[in-house]
Amino acid sequence: MYMQLYAYEIEDANMSDLKAFAAEVREWLEANCPEEMRQPISGDKDICWGGRNWKFQSDAQKVWLERMAAKGWTVPTWPKEYGGAGLSRAEEIVLQKEMKRINARSPLDSFGIWMLGPALLKFGTEAQKLEHLPPVARGEIRWCQGYSEPSAGSDLASLATKCEDMGDHFIVNGQKVWTSYADQADWIFCLVRTDNTGKKHHGISFVLFDMETPGVEARPIKLISGRSPFCETFFEDVRVEKHNLVGTREKGWDVAKYLLTHEREMIGGQNQSVSRPLHELAAASLGLEDGKLSDPMLRAKITEAEIDEWAFGLTMSRKLAEAKAGASLGADSSMLKYYGTELNKRKHELMMDATGHDGLEWESDRSDDGKMARSWLRTKGNSIEGGTSEVMLNIISKHILQLPGA
Amino acid sequence: MGLLLTEDEVMLRDTAEGFFADKAPVTSLRKLRDERDETGFDRSLWAEMAEMGFTGVVIDEDHGGVDMGFLAAGLIAEQMGRNLSASPFLSTAILAATAIREGGSSEQKSEWLPKIAGGEAIIALALDEGPKHNPSGTSATAEKSGNGFKLNGSKAMVVDGHIADALIVAARTNGEDGDSEGISLFIVNPKTQGVSTERTIMVDSRNAARIELDNVEVSGDALLGTVDDGMAVLGKVLNVGRAAVAAELLGAGSQAFESTVAYIKERKQFGSIIGEFQALQHRASHLYAELEIARSAVLAALTALDNDDPKAELYCAMAKAKLGSVAKLASQEGVQMHGGVGMTDEYDIGLFMKRIRVLQELFGDAHYHMNQFALANKF
């Protein structure tokens, strides 16, 4: 999803090969992308998350996922043996551009693709990659992330979920919170404590287990938006096989940090997915006078937000181009997360201002079941989840500005 | 746009960085100010800038330039911003060179471009008249007079107008105040009878001029571009000028920011280094983010100009609007975080605040460009 929104410049690549590839992609998409999958996304229901219990919205959604997965194009840059197509960055850009050209929807969105995948590719064993990546690529297994705990939010490394070594297996006991879609996920990648004798960053391990394992319970949390995208997740004597430990035992924090930079880039980039420009929404709601939005104060604020949004999008592209293909952005991902989420909150406040009474409707068909208001409320979590804005500013202070005591 | 610099551009930036830090640091500006230098700039520096090729950065090779383009010009301007280097680079090497290259006859190009590239002529743009930037509000007039024109009116904020060997004057040959059509450009010798120039030393210790035009007779050859359609040339000149000023703002804002961060790592109060206080850390980190966003805006605007992007004007408005507010924030936070010494003349941070105040006003402040951005997007 989000990766497709950035326009990369194609450099260094063999242009004639790329042109041939582009023609091939175009022809294939033309023949294989169902018409229905070329329509703008109208709501959450149009996003395909996959998984064992996934109910496809339509045949077109199912066919589109199957065809793209068969090409390896749900995860185009992953190696072929893991369900990808082994595309270069330049080829991936071509694919993204061609998809964008016909307005093709993303065939599959998943935490498996955005977060677990990069972590396994970097830290996983060959057997782990072969076991877990292809089902992610095909949309057969839906993953959730077990990170935060009731007492470990911004201070994630103080997590306490206990993982005991029982010889041939582990036993996990504890509680996670803010587990996105845990009630709908098939497997979880989870941070647990295997040792509590040293410093808090030490003794954390990264484990994988099936959500159907006895002792796992996910309870949805109702949010201010009235929706429940997150759960509280409880583990009581949950058995985890030893081969499902990723990376080095006690050093799960390295995996966690690597994965967090991917999460931050994702959240920071989310504001780019709002399709209709703010000023159009405002013009439709308030009207124009002499070609100008009829509320001059709001007009100024909208202009400022749109300028920031444009410049932020350029910064996303620049930072991703600067970090070489596949490389992590390091602490700059915190800068992007901070700026992108604060901007998104600002935009949604302005959207509420622009739509006035209409935007306040909560349950009507006219308001698409309160979409405007619910989205506005949902954005308030953007600057909390994945590290609060304050934590992001701390990270910039410490790692970029190198301020003392940060 | 990836907005990555090429090897050549990195080399140019590094060269400019060393050059201005060495030849025209902030102490040079202080010296010009304190000695009340009559020109307000250093001619030997200008000659060295010509030797480096900086003065000919947007001039084609046939006319003695190095033709490296607008991104290159912006990289030079950014380094000048970092050092508050005083020179007629903006007025002459950017604005006048672009105006003549875009609108000049072959005679005008041959006469002026090699002189600009060689550092032998200083040319100032006499456009604005009132307290705020308003090109279509031009009310100075140029009436037909024999084979030539007769110019009347007054101009303000003519950057480097006090030392110019030639002025590019915008005057109305048709239409009324507020029309963007009907404006024409003229190359005028400031020694012509009827031209009077008052040097105006500005808050940043740099110089501009107020210029009165009282029945100034110029020949038909003085016309730059087409009668009534000066905006065709001026539009491009202003886009380039705005992007270059945004680049200078980026340099000045970044330097103000970096010196502030360095200061709060040293200053102690309450037994602590003040940079340990989260109240300052978060504001500094926010500024870091804003400056990164601002840098992308500048690079994108300069790149759009080099690519003749149809949206170049919008990019330049975006960049000038963004830099106007971000650089201002950087200087304001800089003075505040310096505390008492931030108010003293001895520390440089105040000089950055003053220069940024002037630059954000030049060719339209953030409000002006926000309005332009909104109008271009039809709201």
Interface residues (C-beta under 8 A of the other chain):
Chain A: A7 Y8 E9 E11 P277 H279 E280 A282 A283 L288 G291 K292 L293 R299 A300 I302 T303 E304 E306 I307 D308 W310 A311 F312 L314 T315 S317 R318 K319 A321 E322 D332 M335 Y338 Y339 E390 M392 L393 N394 I396 S397 I400 L401 Q402 L403 P404 G405 A406
Chain B: M1 G2 L3 L4 V261 I264 K265 S272 I273 G275 E276 Q278 L280 Q281 H282 A284 S285 H286 Y288 A289 E292 I293 A294 R295 S296 A297 L299 A300 M318 A321 K322 H367 M370 N371 F373 A374 L375 N377 K378 F379
